[in-house]
Amino acid sequence: MASCSKRETAVERGLREQVLHRGLAADLSGLDPHLITGLPEINVASTLFEGLVGEHPETGAPVPAVAERWEISADGLTWTFHLRANAKWSNGEPVTAHDFVASIQRVLNKSLGADNAAMLFVLANAESWYQGGVTDFAQVGALALDDRTLRLTLAHPAPYLPSLLCLPVWYPVPLRTLEQHGGSTARDTRWTEPANLVGNGPFVLKVNRRSEVIIVEKSPTYWDAATVRLRAIHFHPAADVDAEERAFRAGQLHLTEALPVAKVDSYRKEKSPALRISPFLDTYFYRLNTTRPGLDNALVRRALSLALDRAAITDKITRGGQRPAASFTPHGLDGYTPPASLREDTAEAKRLLAEAGFPEGRGLPPLEIMINSSGNHRVIAEAVQQMWRRLGVTVEVNNMEQSSLFAKRRALDYSVLRSEWVADFADPKSFLDVFRGGSSNNHTGWNNLRYDALLHAADRTAEPAARHELLAQAETLLLEELPIIPIYHFTTVRLVHPAVRGWHPLPLDRHPYKHVWLEQ
């Protein structure tokens, strides 16, 4: 007789075996911590690698990680980190201060092309070495005093440094392994494949099947293995948010990355305990390629911004507590009040377009909004498309996988590009530094010497109110020039199974998986 017993789901089996099934918003573009910029990649890389500093699971505050303690000089410029004696790579070798110095040098090697290299410019002479001014790396503010002592010397005081050190671009990588698989400054080599990857995080990579699953398992060599309760994590890239939501209902996922906008109200109405909506320091925006004809005109860029009904997008489409963006930086950044200058005014948009020489859009080259093939990006892009078409502008939407989108972004091969920026630390600098002229994350073709000078002055201003004033002046300039069009400020809207423990609402949405477990 055929069995009538119900088949065990992945979620049920995971509860028995301490295996977390987690959705990702997209396929991974890579796993090299020095090259990744996307949230899906950061989610996985944070299980495989660990920096000097980690984050508290409930508050997100910096806590000791590979460094068990550190001291700061009276002038705030010299930070001395003492590494744990039992910090090891997954191959059993010790993690040393020399590994951190070599990894910093790798990121600052311009031939690597690390998008986040500018995050290391806080180190003395780092930017000059990156640009080729200083030629001796010994002059850069990163020195191993011995195997377990690392001294970082800063270009200017940066009290936020511990939060900065939590980011993947600061993780150490095993240089010997990289050299065995194509070289330390080569991109897209085989060193991050499961058979080759050596990390120092709480988990090790076992499987990476594109569009299917990434599996990490608990590392036996991790210094704090006793804290890690999960035996494994299965990351499941979702083709779209609808598929992810269906997988959750079918018992295939313990938590999702997002939720289809059409389903938010129904989960609210049901008062589902799985629905989690939390504040998130993240801005959804469109990059504009300011080197393209038409988009090289600030009047056109302002017209495109004025044509957007941001409230309609958040009220009628996203519906998850998101806030229409009147600025690039969101509220909640260390007491900073952003200049709220963005608004909707279609009549003024048409006037500016005509003033720019494109009355009713005539003569303006067609625009193409590039989006990646996950999340709710298409429905938002189609709403923007209709708003811009009311100006007479020809607009198309082009959907592609995330790795292709990032390649187009790096090559400046686009006209309009869907983007978002999550705060790396809770300070406006984390947002505004992106569009410095020399930033490797800029990707707009825009640079403004006055903007750069204001950010430079803010870095060297200790008094908080005066510093915030300089940052506000810089942001005002950004919102006048508009190489980007901010659309809304995020919340996280996802489904979390009640058995998931240790998952707390955090404004940076970075969750240390070593503190996550499953319990009925």
RODO-2510 file (C-alpha; in nm, 4 decimals, decimal comma):
residues 520
     n   res          X          Y          Z
     1     m     0,0000     0,0000     0,0000
     2     a     0,1221     0,3534    -0,0773
     3     s     0,2199     0,5517     0,2285
     4     c    -0,0165     0,8300     0,3349
     5     s     0,2432     0,9998     0,5535
     6     k     0,3241     1,3603     0,4732
     7     r     0,6676     1,4147     0,3211
     8     e     0,9071     1,6084     0,5435
     9     t     0,9802     1,9592     0,4130
    10     a     1,3228     2,1222     0,3957
    11     v     1,2176     2,3545     0,6789
    12     e     1,1115     2,0634     0,9014
    13     r     1,4279     1,8705     0,8267
    14     g     1,6300     2,1846     0,8890
    15     l     1,4747     2,2202     1,2338
    16     r     1,5866     1,8674     1,3193
    17     e     1,9347     1,9097     1,1773
    18     q     2,0048     2,2815     1,2525
    19     v     2,0221     2,3637     0,8810
    20     l     1,8932     2,7100     0,7910
    21     h     1,7324     2,7623     0,4490
    22     r     1,7589     3,1286     0,3485
    23     g     1,6465     3,3038     0,0310
    24     l     1,8754     3,5372    -0,1642
    25     a     1,7605     3,8178    -0,3912
    26     a     1,9839     3,7131    -0,6808
    27     d     2,2534     3,4799    -0,8053
    28     l     2,5990     3,5612    -0,6757
    29     s     2,8278     3,7676    -0,8967
    30     g     3,1215     3,6241    -0,7008
    31     l     3,2525     3,5489    -0,3525
    32     d     3,5820     3,7369    -0,3420
    33     p     3,5256     3,9652    -0,0381
    34     h     3,7430     4,2372    -0,1877
    35     l     3,5358     4,2551    -0,5063
    36     i     3,1768     4,1989    -0,3958
    37     t     2,9335     4,4871    -0,3488
    38     g     2,5881     4,3252    -0,3614
    39     l     2,3808     4,2184    -0,0618
    40     p     2,3455     3,8535    -0,1735
    41     e     2,7232     3,8221    -0,1985
    42     i     2,7812     3,9934     0,1376
    43     n     2,5330     3,7570     0,3054
    44     v     2,7325     3,4527     0,1968
    45     a     3,0827     3,6001     0,2293
    46     s     3,0136     3,7040     0,5892
    47     t     2,9782     3,3362     0,6802
    48     l     3,3094     3,2420     0,5170
    49     f     3,5353     3,5275     0,6291
    50     e     3,5767     3,7474     0,9339
    51     g     3,7506     4,0780     0,9892
    52     l     3,9191     4,2362     1,2866
    53     v     3,5817     4,3508     1,4185
    54     g     3,2377     4,1903     1,4155
    55     e     2,8853     4,3092     1,4959
    56     h     2,6665     4,2481     1,7986
    57     p     2,3674     4,0330     1,6929
    58     e     2,1090     4,2484     1,8736
    59     t     2,2451     4,6022     1,8335
    60     g     2,4889     4,5864     1,5418
    61     a     2,7500     4,7610     1,7577
    62     p     3,1142     4,6711     1,6865
    63     v     3,2502     4,3794     1,8910
    64     p     3,5880     4,2006     1,8909
    65     a     3,6295     3,9360     1,6204
    66     v     3,9727     3,8299     1,4901
    67     a     4,1082     4,1150     1,7040
    68     e     4,0406     4,0372     2,0699
    69     r     4,1114     4,3982     2,1724
    70     w     4,2539     4,7268     2,0467
    71     e     4,3896     5,0602     2,1681
    72     i     4,3549     5,4094     2,0205
    73     s     4,6106     5,6883     2,0506
    74     a     4,5120     6,0170     2,2144
    75     d     4,4962     6,1956     1,8758
    76     g     4,2708     5,9229     1,7289
    77     l     4,5150     5,8464     1,4477
    78     t     4,6862     5,5256     1,5615
    79     w     4,4869     5,2078     1,6268
    80     t     4,6673     4,8984     1,7541
    81     f     4,4848     4,5641     1,7177
    82     h     4,5801     4,2485     1,9043
    83     l     4,4809     3,9306     1,7183
    84     r     4,3584     3,6116     1,8843
    85     a     4,6128     3,3343     1,9192
    86     n     4,3503     3,0782     1,8078
    87     a     4,2307     3,2632     1,4938
    88     k     4,2790     3,0152     1,2085
    89     w     4,2136     2,9719     0,8405
    90     s     3,9929     2,6812     0,7404
    91     n     4,3090     2,4885     0,6404
    92     g     4,4282     2,5109     1,0024
    93     e     4,6986     2,7747     0,9495
    94     p     4,7016     3,0800     1,1803
    95     v     4,5517     3,4116     1,0716
    96     t     4,8209     3,6747     1,1244
    97     a     4,8616     4,0495     1,1159
    98     h     5,0702     3,9981     0,8011
    99     d     4,7609     3,8480     0,6311
   100     f     4,5697     4,1680     0,7026
   101     v     4,8483     4,3922     0,5689
   102     a     4,8821     4,1838     0,2521
   103     s     4,5053     4,1923     0,2021
   104     i     4,4955     4,5707     0,2440
   105     q     4,7737     4,6021    -0,0142
   106     r     4,5764     4,3785    -0,2512
   107     v     4,2624     4,5956    -0,2244
   108     l     4,4674     4,9104    -0,2832
   109     n     4,6323     4,7659    -0,5923
   110     k     4,4521     4,9525    -0,8691
   111     s     4,4894     4,6641    -1,1131
   112     l     4,2503     4,4575    -0,8975
   113     g     3,9737     4,7103    -0,9632
   114     a     3,8049     4,6753    -0,6227
   115     d     3,4898     4,8898    -0,6242
   116     n     3,5206     4,9492    -0,2489
   117     a     3,8907     5,0374    -0,2460
   118     a     3,8066     5,3939    -0,1377
   119     m     3,6843     5,2581     0,1966
   120     l     4,0515     5,2023     0,2790
   121     f     4,1481     5,5603     0,1996
   122     v     4,0968     5,6364     0,5681
   123     l     4,4478     5,4891     0,6111
   124     a     4,7393     5,7301     0,5890
   125     n     4,8755     5,7525     0,2314
   126     a     4,6354     5,4829     0,1081
   127     e     4,4734     5,7014    -0,1559
   128     s     4,8089     5,8318    -0,2750
   129     w     4,9464     5,4775    -0,3096
   130     y     4,6291     5,3707    -0,4937
   131     q     4,6670     5,6613    -0,7371
   132     g     5,0398     5,6042    -0,7855
   133     g     5,1720     5,9020    -0,5893
   134     v     5,3341     5,7143    -0,3031
   135     t     5,5274     5,4213    -0,4486
   136     d     5,6477     5,2498    -0,1312
   137     f     5,3658     5,0575     0,0398
   138     a     5,5570     5,0814     0,3684
   139     q     5,4365     5,4437     0,3826
   140     v     5,0714     5,3319     0,3897
   141     g     4,9220     5,3180     0,7390
   142     a     4,9086     4,9387     0,7750
   143     l     5,1912     4,7661     0,9601
   144     a     5,2281     4,4211     1,1187
   145     l     5,4365     4,4750     1,4322
   146     d     5,4448     4,0977     1,4768
   147     d     5,2219     3,8012     1,3896
   148     r     4,9511     3,9073     1,6337
   149     t     4,9801     4,2872     1,6404
   150     l     4,8499     4,5134     1,3650
   151     r     4,8919     4,8914     1,3663
   152     l     4,6656     5,1061     1,1491
   153     t     4,7590     5,4721     1,1102
   154     l     4,4837     5,6982     0,9791
   155     a     4,4869     5,9975     0,7477
   156     h     4,2400     6,1729     0,9795
   157     p     4,0466     6,0823     1,2939
   158     a     3,7711     5,8298     1,2206
   159     p     3,5813     5,7257     1,5329
   160     y     3,3616     5,5057     1,3087
   161     l     3,6613     5,2867     1,2133
   162     p     3,5451     4,9765     1,4086
   163     s     3,2176     4,9749     1,2119
   164     l     3,4101     5,0205     0,8874
   165     l     3,6309     4,7219     0,9701
   166     c     3,3261     4,4920     0,9731
   167     l     3,2926     4,5220     0,5950
   168     p     3,4093     4,2530     0,3489
   169     v     3,6634     4,4795     0,1787
   170     w     3,8571     4,4727     0,5107
   171     y     3,8436     4,0920     0,5469
   172     p     4,1727     3,9068     0,5200
   173     v     4,2130     3,6694     0,2255
   174     p     4,4663     3,3830     0,1964
   175     l     4,7191     3,5267    -0,0454
   176     r     4,9020     3,1951    -0,0877
   177     t     4,5786     3,0335    -0,2091
   178     l     4,5131     3,3206    -0,4488
   179     e     4,8605     3,2874    -0,5988
   180     q     4,7937     2,9190    -0,6624
   181     h     4,4819     3,0026    -0,8637
   182     g     4,5676     3,2869    -1,0992
   183     g     4,7319     3,5533    -0,8853
   184     s     4,6316     3,7933    -0,6092
   185     t     4,5240     4,0790    -0,8377
   186     a     4,3484     3,8743    -1,1065
   187     r     3,9692     3,8899    -1,1147
   188     d     3,7320     3,5963    -1,1586
   189     t     3,9848     3,3243    -1,0768
   190     r     3,8983     2,9821    -0,9375
   191     w     4,0141     3,0475    -0,5816
   192     t     3,6574     3,1000    -0,4542
   193     e     3,5315     2,7634    -0,5811
   194     p     3,4318     2,5185    -0,3051
   195     a     3,7328     2,2932    -0,3605
   196     n     3,9748     2,5873    -0,3365
   197     l     3,8311     2,8495    -0,1030
   198     v     4,0144     2,8999     0,2255
   199     g     3,8370     3,1308     0,4691
   200     n     3,8519     3,2249     0,8351
   201     g     3,4814     3,2577     0,9139
   202     p     3,2393     3,0441     1,1135
   203     f     3,1434     2,8395     0,8053
   204     v     3,3184     2,6810     0,5064
   205     l     3,1927     2,6641     0,1477
   206     k     3,0753     2,3188     0,0357
   207     v     2,8492     2,3787    -0,2676
   208     n     2,8016     2,6703    -0,5069
   209     r     2,5603     2,5771    -0,7856
   210     r     2,4538     2,8780    -0,9858
   211     s     2,0795     2,9500    -0,9765
   212     e     2,0289     2,6559    -0,7388
   213     v     2,1951     2,6633    -0,3979
   214     i     2,5019     2,7733    -0,2031
   215     i     2,5774     2,5515     0,0966
   216     v     2,8070     2,6468     0,3826
   217     e     2,8835     2,4167     0,6770
   218     k     3,0112     2,4878     1,0253
   219     s     3,3887     2,5285     1,0334
   220     p     3,5805     2,3132     1,2815
   221     t     3,8771     2,5540     1,2803
   222     y     3,6869     2,8749     1,3627
   223     w     3,8110     3,0320     1,6864
   224     d     3,4571     3,0690     1,8267
   225     a     3,3107     2,7419     1,6944
   226     a     3,1471     2,6760     2,0330
   227     t     2,9093     2,9689     1,9726
   228     v     2,7965     2,8461     1,6289
   229     r     2,4750     2,6418     1,6615
   230     l     2,3815     2,5964     1,2957
   231     r     2,5338     2,2926     1,1271
   232     a     2,4832     2,4447     0,7833
   233     i     2,3134     2,7209     0,5861
   234     h     2,1571     2,6658     0,2444
   235     f     2,1312     2,9932     0,0510
   236     h     1,8711     2,9729    -0,2273
   237     p     1,8899     3,2350    -0,5059
   238     a     1,5346     3,3248    -0,6093
   239     a     1,4375     3,3796    -0,9710
   240     d     1,1839     3,6354    -0,8465
   241     v     1,0134     3,7373    -0,5221
   242     d     0,6958     3,5475    -0,6108
   243     a     0,8928     3,2231    -0,6380
   244     e     1,0615     3,3007    -0,3063
   245     e     0,7289     3,3573    -0,1328
   246     r     0,5891     3,0332    -0,2768
   247     a     0,8976     2,8480    -0,1521
   248     f     0,8381     2,9862     0,1976
   249     r     0,4757     2,8710     0,1972
   250     a     0,5821     2,5293     0,0679
   251     g     0,8211     2,4808     0,3576
   252     q     1,1377     2,5239     0,1509
   253     l     1,2689     2,8414     0,3202
   254     h     1,3031     2,9562     0,6793
   255     l     1,3373     3,3164     0,5709
   256     t     1,3092     3,5227     0,2555
   257     e     1,5084     3,8185     0,1320
   258     a     1,1963     4,0103     0,0309
   259     l     0,8224     3,9777    -0,0242
   260     p     0,6176     4,0498    -0,3387
   261     v     0,4581     4,3919    -0,3028
   262     a     0,1196     4,2421    -0,3944
   263     k     0,1376     4,0092    -0,0927
   264     v     0,2285     4,2573     0,1820
   265     d    -0,1288     4,3613     0,2575
   266     s    -0,2568     4,0029     0,2755
   267     y     0,0123     3,9033     0,5266
   268     r    -0,0695     4,2147     0,7270
   269     k    -0,4424     4,1350     0,7213
   270     e    -0,3752     3,7805     0,8400
   271     k    -0,1505     3,9197     1,1164
   272     s     0,1048     3,6601     1,0117
   273     p     0,3821     3,6168     1,2701
   274     a     0,6177     3,5490     0,9788
   275     l     0,5901     3,9046     0,8409
   276     r     0,8831     4,1200     0,9500
   277     i     0,9025     4,4879     0,8536
   278     s     1,2027     4,6727     0,9974
   279     p     1,3811     5,0059     0,9405
   280     f     1,6745     4,9832     0,7018
   281     l     1,9443     5,2402     0,6216
   282     d     1,9234     5,1841     0,2478
   283     t     1,8282     5,4113    -0,0426
   284     y     1,6743     5,2873    -0,3694
   285     f     1,7842     5,5101    -0,6589
   286     y     1,8654     5,5247    -1,0286
   287     r     2,2158     5,6007    -1,1464
   288     l     2,2364     5,8242    -1,4541
   289     n     2,5257     5,7994    -1,6975
   290     t     2,6226     6,1663    -1,7145
   291     t     2,8552     6,0998    -2,0100
   292     r     2,5592     6,0137    -2,2379
   293     p     2,4072     6,2829    -2,4633
   294     g     2,1041     6,4311    -2,2930
   295     l     2,1946     6,2945    -1,9525
   296     d     2,5074     6,5091    -1,9579
   297     n     2,2707     6,8056    -1,9031
   298     a     2,1774     6,8763    -1,5390
   299     l     1,8473     7,0318    -1,6548
   300     v     1,7438     6,6986    -1,8089
   301     r     1,8440     6,5108    -1,4953
   302     r     1,6398     6,7502    -1,2796
   303     a     1,3418     6,7135    -1,5112
   304     l     1,3537     6,3351    -1,4805
   305     s     1,3628     6,3651    -1,1019
   306     l     1,0763     6,6146    -1,0876
   307     a     0,8588     6,3846    -1,3001
   308     l     0,8625     6,1102    -1,0355
   309     d     0,5676     6,0641    -0,8016
   310     r     0,7667     5,8931    -0,5273
   311     a     0,4709     5,8770    -0,2890
   312     a     0,2731     5,6793    -0,5475
   313     i     0,5591     5,4286    -0,5710
   314     t     0,5792     5,3738    -0,1948
   315     d     0,2032     5,3914    -0,1267
   316     k     0,0748     5,1916    -0,4219
   317     i     0,3647     4,9651    -0,5209
   318     t     0,6144     4,8835    -0,2447
   319     r     0,3604     4,9163     0,0436
   320     g     0,6076     4,8103     0,3121
   321     g     0,6541     5,1312     0,5088
   322     q     0,9153     5,2712     0,2691
   323     r     0,9545     5,6510     0,2678
   324     p     0,9632     5,8638    -0,0499
   325     a     1,3146     6,0023    -0,0871
   326     a     1,3467     6,3789    -0,0617
   327     s     1,7235     6,3335    -0,0242
   328     f     1,9859     6,0685    -0,0909
   329     t     2,0735     6,0032     0,2722
   330     p     1,7937     5,8630     0,4900
   331     h     1,7061     5,9914     0,8357
   332     g     1,8592     5,8197     1,1383
   333     l     2,2253     5,8794     1,0585
   334     d     2,3931     5,9949     1,3795
   335     g     2,1835     6,3095     1,4252
   336     y     2,2310     6,4326     1,0672
   337     t     1,9373     6,6139     0,9033
   338     p     1,9525     6,5705     0,5250
   339     p     1,8537     6,8563     0,2901
   340     a     1,5070     6,7518     0,1698
   341     s     1,4878     6,9152    -0,1727
   342     l     1,3434     6,6451    -0,4022
   343     r     0,9776     6,6809    -0,4981
   344     e     0,7273     6,6087    -0,7737
   345     d     0,6409     6,8839    -1,0220
   346     t     0,5565     6,7581    -1,3708
   347     a     0,4922     7,1071    -1,5090
   348     e     0,8356     7,2233    -1,3943
   349     a     0,9882     6,9038    -1,5357
   350     k     0,8418     6,9804    -1,8790
   351     r     0,9662     7,3392    -1,8572
   352     l     1,3214     7,2280    -1,7719
   353     l     1,3201     6,9725    -2,0502
   354     a     1,2221     7,2424    -2,2983
   355     e     1,4879     7,4768    -2,1577
   356     a     1,7447     7,2023    -2,2112
   357     g     1,6475     7,1907    -2,5792
   358     f     1,4171     6,8881    -2,5708
   359     p     1,0600     7,0237    -2,5731
   360     e     0,8144     6,7403    -2,5014
   361     g     1,1131     6,5047    -2,5182
   362     r     1,1829     6,5719    -2,8866
   363     g     1,5475     6,5102    -2,9736
   364     l     1,6328     6,3442    -2,6426
   365     p     1,8004     6,0063    -2,7037
   366     p     1,5888     5,7119    -2,5827
   367     l     1,6497     5,6023    -2,2249
   368     e     1,6934     5,2420    -2,1146
   369     i     1,6342     5,1520    -1,7499
   370     m     1,8549     4,8539    -1,6674
   371     i     1,7346     4,6370    -1,3805
   372     n     1,8407     4,3024    -1,2401
   373     s     1,6030     4,0118    -1,2617
   374     s     1,5053     3,9778    -0,8974
   375     g     1,3079     4,1633    -0,6345
   376     n     1,0328     4,4101    -0,7196
   377     h     1,2475     4,6092    -0,9619
   378     r     1,0414     4,5543    -1,2762
   379     v     0,7139     4,6873    -1,1374
   380     i     0,8949     4,9963    -1,0047
   381     a     1,0785     5,0497    -1,3353
   382     e     0,7528     5,0235    -1,5275
   383     a     0,5960     5,2889    -1,3035
   384     v     0,8955     5,5192    -1,3619
   385     q     0,8733     5,4448    -1,7334
   386     q     0,5144     5,5711    -1,7428
   387     m     0,5999     5,8840    -1,5443
   388     w     0,8837     5,9712    -1,7816
   389     r     0,6736     5,8977    -2,0866
   390     r     0,4372     6,1749    -1,9719
   391     l     0,7257     6,4113    -2,0508
   392     g     0,7463     6,2700    -2,4032
   393     v     1,0632     6,0741    -2,3242
   394     t     1,1139     5,7355    -2,4938
   395     v     1,1913     5,4795    -2,2218
   396     e     1,2494     5,1043    -2,2288
   397     v     1,3152     4,8585    -1,9460
   398     n     1,5909     4,5982    -1,9834
   399     n     1,6034     4,3062    -1,7409
   400     m     1,9296     4,1130    -1,6826
   401     e     2,1048     3,9001    -1,4223
   402     q     2,2947     4,0787    -1,1482
   403     s     2,6460     3,9863    -1,2624
   404     s     2,5744     4,1300    -1,6100
   405     l     2,4275     4,4431    -1,4558
   406     f     2,7391     4,4955    -1,2455
   407     a     2,9621     4,4486    -1,5512
   408     k     2,7610     4,7151    -1,7380
   409     r     2,7892     4,9433    -1,4342
   410     r     3,1681     4,9071    -1,4122
   411     a     3,2059     4,9753    -1,7851
   412     l     2,9684     5,2774    -1,7708
   413     d     2,7709     5,0996    -2,0432
   414     y     2,4172     5,2128    -1,9601
   415     s     2,1937     5,5186    -1,9576
   416     v     1,9816     5,4573    -1,6439
   417     l     2,0692     5,1858    -1,3910
   418     r     1,8703     5,0548    -1,0957
   419     s     2,0808     5,0855    -0,7823
   420     e     2,0653     5,0922    -0,4074
   421     w     2,3104     5,1860    -0,1388
   422     v     2,3074     5,0371     0,2090
   423     a     2,4917     5,2260     0,4802
   424     d     2,8189     5,0587     0,5687
   425     f     2,8004     5,2375     0,9028
   426     a     2,5413     5,4746     1,0475
   427     d     2,6890     5,8017     0,9229
   428     p     2,6046     6,0236     0,6207
   429     k     2,9641     5,9846     0,5013
   430     s     2,8805     5,6238     0,4170
   431     f     2,6345     5,7498     0,1534
   432     l     2,7966     6,0704     0,0320
   433     d     3,1455     5,9266    -0,0204
   434     v     3,0039     5,7060    -0,2981
   435     f     2,9959     6,0003    -0,5398
   436     r     3,3361     6,1512    -0,4799
   437     g     3,5121     6,2063    -0,8100
   438     g     3,7651     5,9304    -0,7434
   439     s     3,5279     5,6833    -0,5816
   440     s     3,5370     5,3366    -0,7347
   441     n     3,1653     5,3078    -0,6498
   442     n     3,0593     5,6241    -0,8346
   443     h     2,9790     5,4702    -1,1750
   444     t     2,8014     5,7821    -1,3070
   445     g     3,0772     5,9724    -1,4861
   446     w     3,0016     6,2690    -1,2579
   447     n     3,2592     6,4481    -1,0509
   448     n     3,2521     6,7865    -0,8844
   449     l     3,5579     6,9430    -0,7221
   450     r     3,3464     7,1512    -0,4834
   451     y     3,1647     6,8374    -0,3677
   452     d     3,4954     6,6575    -0,3102
   453     a     3,6359     6,9566    -0,1199
   454     l     3,3354     6,9673     0,1142
   455     l     3,3712     6,5973     0,1954
   456     h     3,7447     6,6418     0,2471
   457     a     3,6791     6,9282     0,4909
   458     a     3,4128     6,7267     0,6751
   459     d     3,6624     6,4430     0,7274
   460     r     3,8896     6,6844     0,9065
   461     t     3,6238     6,8554     1,1185
   462     a     3,5839     6,7057     1,4651
   463     e     3,2935     6,9191     1,5929
   464     p     2,9743     6,7254     1,5006
   465     a     2,7473     7,0206     1,4098
   466     a     3,0115     7,1836     1,1889
   467     r     3,0878     6,8498     1,0261
   468     h     2,7192     6,7856     0,9545
   469     e     2,6864     7,1315     0,8011
   470     l     2,9670     7,0557     0,5552
   471     l     2,8089     6,7208     0,4693
   472     a     2,4706     6,8899     0,4157
   473     q     2,6315     7,1409     0,1774
   474     a     2,7809     6,8502    -0,0174
   475     e     2,4483     6,6678    -0,0333
   476     t     2,2710     6,9856    -0,1459
   477     l     2,5164     7,0044    -0,4358
   478     l     2,4545     6,6377    -0,5188
   479     l     2,0780     6,6983    -0,5245
   480     e     2,1217     6,9995    -0,7531
   481     e     2,3429     6,8152    -1,0017
   482     l     2,1531     6,4835    -0,9714
   483     p     2,3866     6,2243    -1,1242
   484     i     2,1486     5,9945    -0,9387
   485     i     1,7735     6,0023    -0,8794
   486     p     1,6805     5,8875    -0,5271
   487     i     1,3388     5,7177    -0,5232
   488     y     1,2717     5,5852    -0,1730
   489     h     1,4285     5,4867     0,1561
   490     f     1,3967     5,1199     0,2375
   491     t     1,2515     4,9038     0,5023
   492     t     1,3231     4,5321     0,5075
   493     v     1,0054     4,3382     0,4276
   494     r     1,0536     3,9641     0,4556
   495     l     0,9102     3,6416     0,5930
   496     v     1,0824     3,4738     0,8879
   497     h     0,9766     3,1335     1,0229
   498     p     0,8969     3,1496     1,3983
   499     a     1,1640     2,8854     1,4647
   500     v     1,4436     3,1206     1,3523
   501     r     1,6118     3,2581     1,6643
   502     g     1,8800     3,5235     1,7006
   503     w     1,7454     3,7225     1,4038
   504     h     1,6915     4,0794     1,5251
   505     p     1,5776     4,3988     1,3480
   506     l     1,8968     4,5837     1,2600
   507     p     1,9109     4,9091     1,0595
   508     l     2,2049     4,7800     0,8524
   509     d     2,0350     4,4388     0,8024
   510     r     2,3617     4,2539     0,8648
   511     h     2,3016     3,9453     1,0765
   512     p     2,5955     3,7489     1,2201
   513     y     2,4971     3,3913     1,1405
   514     k     2,7146     3,2541     1,4208
   515     h     2,4412     3,3794     1,6557
   516     v     2,1441     3,2428     1,4566
   517     w     1,9830     2,9068     1,5363
   518     l     1,6595     2,7112     1,4905
   519     e     1,4274     2,6176     1,7747
   520     q     1,0589     2,5202     1,7821
***
